[in-house]
């Protein structure tokens, strides 16, 4: 039987052949936490030390040291060759496998393309050693010699010089064209990469499947990737996985960045569990591949508009693989490479501050709608329910619903009911739940109080002396109230001027809307109305804290947290007295 095995065929069978299911056909496996255990079939033992991991799709015996993937197990158990293991597992997975002359020809052809890429990489590396400007560029960017050698970084010369170097190595122009390295037409022949720093793109096994090129001046485009070829598919490649996969497995976490430079800088300073998605669009295949190595991922994309959109798409794809996801809070306008260049362990400090994905999603949606009126809350729920629906952990779903309830000031049980309807109906349309259509009493009171402040400077004085603008729960109303108080202290309150001081367009719109709305209150009763509103809002705040304390006390009693429960009971008693006295 031939030894030629197409890499795509291996990947397809590996994805379909679950290691637990396959090994359980040969051994009685028992669940042990996240993994499965058995007596090792390859040496004599009394205590099970043979472990199978469904998450990592690996097995290992901690007694005799044998281990590997599903192919390794079958080869050792059946004493068969790798191609034979491929065929056997392919049959189990329902994937037909044969090693015909045609397949051998195709596989051999791909091997030839890989060989050409290796030789082309050597050409680029040789050109770098001759080009002082390219060397100075890399040195100026902070790349050391070891990094340049590890990542096989090179330089693409002119078309003429590149083609001459290829001819010396007897490389086929037709195959160079198929690899996207050379273009020929009736008018001209030219190399695809010219006068660029070259970064080889590796498969997970370390084969060079393509190239990326970066200019060393200000010309555009800044980056170029190889076009797709029989051995390069951008959506099925994770840059740097060949360097990081073992570190990711050992630490059970990976950091996802956008491209080459971020990964190389991090690798150079010792952060080795990094992979890049070759741009900003993560694919389902890449997400499945990540799952094979870890169940925890940190996303470190730029936080510009494109990066945020890519982060949100990535979250949904990674959730489908049941990964634990956090987002590293990069400063706007900075990428991981920038943080590394600023020195110290700034990137690792940012990683330590990583935000759980749901908190990140919620923050993004709330920042789009800072007024948080009723319609805004509906839109936020509709934006987050699809993401929430991809989560497979019921405990986490309950926690996220609780967070939504707290942040949006909506009934937790009602949100849960709406989410169940969403899951049941798989609805993509905006829902209009009866509980959400009801007027939010708190929201209406805060709105009325702010309208009164915009209408009368004396009301602003009363709020400053007898209340606190921070007690507005609507963040937009709170900001406007603070601006009003500060403006009055400076001697002038003008709605037009105030609207101009606020950068956010929706806040200016709120001021104009409230200021121009026809008031329905009597002039001589405004001060009494304001004090009634402030009293009601304060009681609402107290009742909210009371409800929170009751929940904490219940949980604390179940956990036996006696000291905390005692402290919460004392606060509860004090707040109850306050609410009675008002």
N, C-alpha and C positions, 0 to 999 in steps of 0.2 A: 504493500500500500504506500502511496506517495506521502512524503513529509510535507507537501505544500498544503497549508491551511489558511484560507482567506481570513484576515483579521476581523472583517465585518461579520463573518459567520460565527467566529468565536464569541464576539460580543453579543450577538443575538441569542445564542444558546445559553450564555452565562446569565443573561437577563431573564430568561424563561425557566431555567433549571434551578429551583430553590434548593439550597444545600441541605436544609433540615429535612425536606421531603425526600430527597435522594438518599441521604445517609440513613434515614429511619427505615428504608427498605432493607438495609443490611444489619442495622444495630438497633436495640431498644433504647431510644433516647428518652431522658426524663427532664422535665422543665426545671431549671435552676436559675431563678431570677429572670434576667433578660435572655439568658442563654439556655442551652441544653447540655446534659452530661451523659456519659456512658463509660463503661469499662473499655479501655483502649484495645482495639482488635490487633494491634501491631506489636504488643508486648504483654507479658503476664503481669497483672496487677489485681489487688483486692479492693482498693478504693478508687472510684471513678476519677480519672484525671483528664479524660478525653472530652474537650469542650467544643461545642458547635455554636457559632454566633449567627443568628438570622439577620442581624443588622449589618454585619460586615461581610456576610457570606463567606466565612472562613472557618476552618477547624484547626485545633491544635491540641496535642497531648503534652501536658506539663510533666509527664513521667519520662517518656522516651524522646520528646522533642520533635516528633514528626508533625507536620502541619501543611497547610496550603488551602487551595480553593476546591471547588467541587470536582474539577478535572483531576487535580492531584490525588484526591481520595480514590476516585475510580481507577486511576492508573495503578496506584499502590495495591488496592484491594483485588482488582481483577488481573493485575500484572500484565497490563496492556500498554500500547504506545499512546502518545498524545493524540494522533489522528483517530485512533480507534476509540479513545474516550470521547472525542468530539462526535463521532458517529453514534455511539451508544446514547449519549445524553441528548443528541439531536432527535433521535427516535422517541425518547421519553418526553421531550418537549414538543413533539409534533412538528419538528423542522426537518425536512428531508435533507440528508447529507450524502453526497457522493463525491468521489474524487476522479472525475472524468478527465480525459485528455484536455478538454476545453477549460475546465477549472484549473488544471495544472498550468495551462498556458496563461490564463488570466492572472493567477497568483504569481507566476514567474514574471509576468509583465510588471506587476506592481512592485515586486522585489527589485526589478531593474530601475523603476522610478525612484524608489527609496535610495538606491545606490547613487543615482545621479544627483539627488538632493544632497547627499553626504559630500560628494565631490564638489558640488557648487558651493556648499558651505565652506569647504577648504579654500576655494578660490577667494571668496569674500574675506575670510580670515587672513589670507596672504596679502590681499589688497590693503587691509587695515594696517598691517605692519609697515607698508610702504607709504602710507598717507599720513603725514604729520598733522594736517589740519583735522582729520577725523580723530586721530589719537588725542589731540588737544581738546577737541569737543567732548569726548568721553571723559577725559580727566577733569575738565571744567564742570561737567555734570555730576562728578563725584563717583564715577565707576572705577573701582580698583582693578588691577591686573588679574587677580584671581577670579573676580566676577566676570570679566570679559572672556576669560578662558572657559569658565564653567558653562556659561550660556552660549558659547561659541559665536560671540558677537563679531561681525565683520563689517566690511564697507563695500558698496557696489560702485565700481568705476564707470567709465563711459561705456556705451554700447560696443564700441570698437574693441576696447581692452577686454571687456567681458567675453565677447565672442572669440577673440584670439585665445584667451585662456581656456575656453571650452574646447576649441579645436585641438589644442595641445593634448588634452585628455581624451580626445576622440569621442566627445559627447554628441549624441544625435540631436540635430536641430529639431527634428519632428518631436522627439520626446521633451526637449526643452520647451517647445511650444505647448505641448499637452500639459506641462507643469505650470504654464503661465509665466515662464521666465524669459520668453523670447517671442517677438511678434514679427511676422514677415508679410509684406504685401507687394504689389507691383511697384509701388513708389518708394518704399523704404523697408529696412530691416533694423530692428532695435531691441535692446534689452528692456524688460519691464521695470527693473530697479536700476536707477542711475543716480550716482552721487548721493547715496543715502547710507546711513548706519543700518546694518542688516541684523535682524534678530531671528534666528531660526525658530520655527514652531515645532514642538515635539509631540509625539503621541505619548500616551501614558507609559509606554515601554521604552521611551527615549529615542524612537526613530524620528528623523526629520521629515515632516510631511508637508511643510510649507515655510514661508518666510514673511516677516513683517519688516517694512522699511520706514525709517524716519529721516526727514531732511535735517541738514545741519545749518541751514540758513532760514530765512523767513518765507520761502516759497511754499506754495500749496499744491496738493493737499499735504498736510503735515505728516500723516501716516498713510501707508499703503499696505494692504495684505495681499498675499497670493490669491489669485482667483481659484475657484474650486477645481479640483482635479480628481482622477481616480483614487488618489490617496489623501486628499485634503477636503474636509467638509467642516467649515467654520463652526456650524451649529453642533457638531459632534466632537468638538475639541475643547479641552480645558487647558489653557496655557499654564505650564509649570507643574502639572500634576505628576510628571515623571520625577521631579525633584522633591515634591512635598508629600506624596501619598503615604509613605511609611510614617512620617512625622504626624500626619493627620490621623492615621490609624491609632498610633500610640497615645496621642493626646485627646483623641475623640472630639476634635473641633477643627474647623477650617475657617479661613478668612477669605472672603470673595471680593476681589478688586476688579477694576474695569479692564486694565490692559498691562502691557509688558513692563513699562517703566515702574509702576507702583509695585509690582511683584518683585522686580529685580532689586529695587532699593530696599525693600523689607527683607528679602533674602540676605542681602549684603550685611545688614545689621543684626542678623541672627533670628529674624522672625521667619521661620521656614514652613509653617503650615498654611501657605498662601496659594491660591489658585486664581486665575483670571479668565473672564468670560469672552475675551477677545472683542471688546466693544461693550455696549450697554444692554444688549438683548440676551438675557439668559434663555436657554431653550429647555424643553421638557427632557431631552436626552441628557443635557448637562446636569439638570437637577437629579435625575435618576443616578447618574454617575457619582455625584457627591454623596448620595445616600449610601452607596456601596462602601464608602470609607468612613463615614461619621454620621451622627444624628444631630450634630450641633453646628450651626453656621453663623458667622458674623459677616454682615454685608457692609462693605466700606466703599461704596460708590460716591462720586462727587455729589454735592447737594445743590447743584444748579438745577434748572428746570428739567433737563434731559435726565440727569442722574436721579432725581427724585422719582420721575416717571418710571425709570428702569428699576429702581428699588421696589416700587409698589408692584410692578409686574413680577419681579423676582420673588417677592414674598409669597404671592399666590401660587407660583410654580413650586416653590420649595415646600409650601404647606401640603401640597398634594402628595409629597413624599414623606409627610409626617416628621419633618425636621423641626428642631427647636431653633428659632430664628431671633437674632438680635441685630440691631442696626447701630453701627459706630457713628457717633455724632461728630462728623467732620465739620470744621468751621466752613462757612460759605466761602467759595472761591479757593478752597484748599483741597488737595488730594493727599493720599497717604505718602507719596513721594515728597511733597512739600513739608509734611510734618517730620519725616526722617531727616531732611536737610536742615530743619531748624534745630536739630540736635537733641541730645538727651533721650528720654524714653517717652516723648510726647505722644507718639502714636499708641503706645501700650497704655498710657494713662487714659487716652480717649477710648480705647477698647474696654478698659475697666468701667467706663461710664456708659457702655453700650445699652441701648434702650430695647426692651422687649418689643417684638414687631407690632403687637396690637397697640401698645402705647404710642409707637411711632405713627401708625396709621391714624389713630384717633387724633393725635396732635395735628397731623397734616390736614385732616378734614375740618377740625375746629378753627385752625388758622385761616381757612378759606372763608369762614362764616363767623367772624368774631361777635356779631350781634346776638347770635344764638336765639333767635325768635323761634316760634313753633315750627314754621316751615323749614328753618335751618336744621332743627333737630331731626325732622323727618328725613331730610336729605342725608344727614350724617348716618342715620341708621341704615338707610338704603345703600349708602356707599360701603358700609362696613359689614353688612350681613353676608354678602358673597364671600368675603375673606373669612369671616367667622365660620361660615358653613364649610370651609375647607379643612378646618381643624378637626382632628379625629379624637381629641382628648376631652371627654365630657367634663372633667373637673376644671380644665382650663376654660372651657366654654362658659361654665357657670361663673367663674371669676371674671371673665371679660364682660359678661352681662351685668354683673354687679358694678364693674367699673363704669360701664355706660350709664347705668342708673345714677351713679354718684356724680359723674361729670356733666351729664345732661339734665340732671334733676328731674328724672322720669321714674315712674314706678318700675321696680325691678321685675316683679311678677308679670306685669303687662308686656315688658320688653321680651321676656322669655316666651310668652304666649305668641307674640308676633314672630319671633324667630322660628318657633316650631311651625307656624303657618308657612313661613318663607321656605323652610326645608321641605315641607310636605308638598307644596305647590310648585317648588322650584321656580318661583316667580322672579322675573327680571324687571317687572314694572314697579313704579313707585306705588307703595301702598299708602292708604290713608286710613289708618286704624281709628276707630271711634275714640279710643283713649287719648290719641294724639290730637284729635280734632277739638277736644275740650280746651277751653281757655286755661292757660297756665296762670293761676292767681298771683303767684309771686312775680312773674314776668310783667303782668299788667300793672302791679303796684310800683315796681321799679321804674317802669316806663312813665307812669303818671308823675312820680316824684321828680324824675329828670326833666320832664316837660315843665313842671312848676319852677324848677331851678333856672331853666332857660328863659322863663317868662318874667321872673322877678328877682332882682338882686337881693332883696331882703330874705327871700327863701334860701338863697345860697348861704347867707350869714347864719340862718337858723341851723341848716344842715351841718355847717362847719362846727358850730358851738355845741350842738346837742346830739350830733350823730357822728358818723365816720364814713367817708366815701368808700373806704375799703370794704364796707359791708354790702355794697352792691355785688351780687353774685354774677351778674352779667358783666363780663370783662370790658366790653365796649362802653357800657353805661358808666362803669367805674372810672374808666379813663377820661371820659367827657366830664364827669362830675369833678374829678381832680383838677382838670384844666380850668373849669369854671371857678373853683375856689382860688386857684393860683392867680387867675386873671383879675378877680375882684381885689385880691391883696395888692396887685400892681396898679389898681385904680381904674380899670376899665373892663367891662364885659360887653363884647360885641360878637354876636353869633357869626357874622361874616368873617371877622378876624379869626375867631376860634376855628371855624371850618378850614381856613387857610393854613392853620398851624398843624393840622392833622394830616399826615401823609396818606393814610388809607382812605381811598375814595368812599368806601361804604360808611366810614365814620362821619365824613363830611355830609354825606347824604342823610344820615340819621339826624344831624344837627338841623339841617335845612327842613327836613320833614317835621321834626318836633316843633321847631320854632314857628313854622308856618301853619301848623294845625290849629284849627279853631278851638279855643278853650271852652269848656263847659262848666267851669266852676265860678262861683260868685267871688268878686274881688275881696269882700270883707271876711270871707270864710277860708281864704287860702291858707293862712297860717295854722288854723285848727286842722285843716285837711292834711297839711304837711306833717304835723305832729301825730295825727292818727296813722298816716302811712308809715312813718318811722317806727311807731310803736308796733304796728302789725308786722313789719319786716323784721324787727328785732325779735318778736315772739316766734316768727317763722324760723329764724336762725337758731333760737334756743331749742325749738321743737326738733329741728333737724339734728342738732347735737345730741339731744336726748335719745332720739331713735338710734343714732350711731352707737351711743353708749350701751343701750339695751342689747344690741347685737353683739358688741364686744364682750359684755358681761356673760351672755349665754355661751359664746365660744370659749371664753376664759374659764368658765366653770367646768365645761366639758374637758378642757385640757389641764385642769388643776392649777391654774395660775392664780393662787390665792392673793398674793400681794397686789397684783395688777387689778384683780376684781375688786378688792377693797378700795383701792384708789378710785376706780371708776364709779363705785357705789357712792362714795363721798361726793364726787363731782355731780353725779346724777341727782342726789338729794339737794345740793346747792342750786342746780339749774331749775329744779321743780319749784323751789321757793321763789326763785326769780320770776318764773313765768306766771306764778299765782299773783305776785305783787304788781304785775303790770296791768 
